[in-house]
Amino acid sequence: MTPAAPAAPNPMVQRIQFEKSVPKELLSLIQKLQKNYPFFSEMEGMEVGQFLKLCERENFASGSKVFKEGEYGNEFYLVISGEIIINVGDKEVARMKPGMVFGEMALLDNAKRTASAVAAEPSLLFSISRTILHSKMPTFGNKNMESIARQLSEKLRDANETIRMMQRQLNVVKEKVKKLQILQS
């Protein structure tokens, strides 16, 4: 007689065991992250705990570079406190506040950074590399990549709106130049 395969762990039992084994302060933090930060909203408490264990805590002084445009990126960042300015060239394009993630494209590919990130004030960031995330949390996959895709989609919509606004401004300037040329001739 062949022994039966072990039963798959019951997610409800795992959650209860996790909640009993975690200090109340950490459990409270995990629940706060799930409630207030879109990145964590799709994760189970146990997954948030695992994720946080894998993160590096990084402190940045005001004016410190987190990463530079054109560098290869392997990590993405979660702002815990402070504020990070995202620049493309010398133009500020976004400000990342607590709970926001940036550099998330590094989880998808091994391409060069398309922007620079600089601390606007003393900031605490959690970072995690693609390599560590995929090797230590292989189940992270679909659920959280969907969350990242939603955030990237939101950023793309914002960028498209900025482009539309700049196009309108450019058209106004072109009209003024045209009128000026007519007046000068």
N, C-alpha and C positions, 0 to 999 in steps of 0.2 A: 504494500500500500504506500503510495507516494504522499508525503506530507503536504498539506495544503499551503499555498503561498500565504505569507503574512498579510493580514488585512491592511488596506491602505489607512493611514492615520486619519482619524475623524477631525476635520477642520475645527469643529466646535470644541472638541476636547483639547486640541492643540491651543486654541485661543484662550480657553479657561486656564490651562496650565501656564501659558505665557503670562497672563495677567496676574496669576498668583505668585509667579517667580520674579516679577519685575518690581523694583521699589516704586511706591506710590508717586514720588516726584517724577520719575522717568515716565511712568504710565500717563501722568497728567500732561507732560510735555508731548508725548506721542499723540495723545488725543487732541491737544491744541494744534499740533502740526497738521493732523488729518482734517481738522475743522477749518483752519484758517489759511492753509497753503495748498493751492490747487495741485501742486506736484504730488502731494501725499494723499490727496483725497480718495484715490482709487486703491490705495494700499491697505492691507490688513495691518493691525497694530504690530504683529510679529514681524512683518516685512519692514515696517518703518524702523523698528528696533534693530533689525539686521542691517539695514541700510546705514543707520547712524553709526553702528559699530565699525563699518568699513570706511567711513568718511575721515578725512584729515581735517583738523581744525587749523585754520590759517588766519592770523591777525595781520591786518594791513594798516599802516599809518596813513594819515591823510596825504594824498599825492603819490602814494606808492602804486606802481604798476602791478596789476594782477597778471595780465598777459598783454602781448604786443601784437598788433595787426601784422600779418605775414608769418608769424611763428606757427609751427605745427602744434596742434592742440590734441591732448589726450584726456583732459579733465573737463568736468563741468562743475559749476559752483551754485551753491544755495546761499543767499544772503541771510545771515542770522541777525546781525545788527549792523548799523551804519548805512552807507549809501555808496554805490558804485556807478561811475559815469562810463558809458559806452560811447566811444568815438570811432568814426570812420574818417581816416585822414585827420584833419584838424577840426572836424565838425562833430559836435555832440549830437548823438542820435537817440539816446535813452538814458534814463536813470533807474537803476535797480535798487529797490527798497527791500526791507526784511520780508522774507517769504517768497521773493522772486528768484528764479533761476536764470542763469546765463551761461553761454559757452556750451549749451546742450548739443549743438551740432557735432561736437567732438565725440559724442556717444554714437553717432551715426556713421562717421567716416574719419579718415586720418588726413584731413585736408588742412591747409593753412587757415589761420584765424582771419576772418573778414573784418574784424574790428579790434580795437584796443579797449582794455578795461582798466580804469584807474580809480582808486579809492578817493571819494569826495571828502571823506571824514574817516576817523578811525573805524575800521570795519572788521567784523568777525564773519568769516565765510567757512562753510563746509564744502570740501571738494572731494570728488571721487573720480578715479580714472576709468576709462572704458575697459581697460584690461582687468582691473580688479573687479569691477561690477559684473562683467560677463563671466569671469572665472568663479567668483564667490557667490553670485546670485544669478545663476543661469535662468531661473524662472522669472526674473525681473521683467524680461521680454515684453510681450504684447501689451499687457495692461499699462505699464508705465511708459512704453514707447508711444502708446496712444495719447497719454497725457502730455508727453513732450511734443508730439505732433500737433496737438491742439494749441499749445503755447507758441510753437513756431508759426502755426497758421495765424494766430492773433498778431504776432510780430510782423508777419508778411502783410497782413491787411493794413496795419499801421504804416508800414513802409510804403505800400501802394497809395495810401491817402496822402502821405507826405509828398510823394512823387507828383500826384495830381495837383496838390496845392502849389508845388514849385513850378509845374508846367503852366498853371494859370498865371503865376507871377511873371514867368518868363514871357508869356504872351502879352501881358500888360506892358512890360519893358520894351518888347519888340514894337508894339503899337506906338509907344512914346518915341522911340528912335525913328520910326517911319515918319511920324508927324514932324519931328525935329528936322529930318532931312528935307522934307517938303518945304518947311519954313526957311531953311537955309538956301534953297535953290531958287 
